[in-house]
Amino acid sequence: MPEMDENLIKRIMPHDDETERSLLGAILMDQEEIPVVCEYVKSQDFYNKQYAAAFEACTTLYNNGQSVDPVTLHGKLSEMDVP
């Protein structure tokens, strides 16, 4: 078996993109669950930085009393300078 670079192993943390996307999708489908989700998940828990920014944007919109939907999320991400 070829020897793997130990530095590469240390840099790649366990993560699951599908789980992160699913959580964001669930929030977009039912924004009233955001307070429950926030009891267990923080933006720092996301491995993918873009997903973390999307989660942060969703919670900010919700906390400001705004609708959390694809249009407002896109606007908030643009405001946050997230590509």
N, C-alpha and C positions, 0 to 999 in steps of 0.2 A: 504494500500500500504506500503511495507517495506521501512524503512528509509534508504537512501543511505548515505554512508560515504562521508561527505563534502570534505575531502581531495582528494578522488578519483575523484570526479566531477571536482575539480580544476586542477588536473593533466592532464586530457584528454581534449586536445584542439580539436575543430572541425576540421576535415580534411576528405579528400576523396582520398584513395589510388588509385582508378581507374582513377581519374582526373590526379594525379601526374604521373602515368604510361602512360596515354594517351599523356600527354605533351612530355614526353621523347620519346615515340614512334613516335610522329609527327616530332620531331627534327631529329630522325634517318632516317625518310623517306624523309625529305627535309631540309637538313642542311642550305640551303640559307635563311631559315626563322629565324635562330638563332638571328641575330641582332634585328629583330622585336620582338621576344619573350623576349629578354633581356631588352627591353624598359619597359616591364611590370612585369617581373618575375626575381627574384634573388634567389640564392641557399638557402638563409635564409628563403624564403617563403615556402619551403618544410617541411612538418611535419616529413616524413620518412627520416632519416639521410642518408640512402643508396641512395635514390632518389636524395637528395640534392648533394651528392658526384658525382653521375652520371651526373647531370645537370652541375655541376662545371667542370667536366672532358670534357663534350661535348663543353662547351664554351671555355675552354682552348685550346682544339684541333682546334676548328674553328679559334680562334684568332691567333694561331700559323701557320695557313695556311695548316693544316693537314685535311685529310678526316675524317668525323665523321660517322663511321659505327661500327657495333658490334665488329669487330676485333680490330680496333684502340681504341675503347672505353674500351674494356676489358684490353688491354695493358696499357692504361692510368690509369685505376682503380687499376691495379696491382702495377703500379709505385707509386700510391698514397697510397698504402697499405690498400685499401678498400676491404673487403671480398666479 
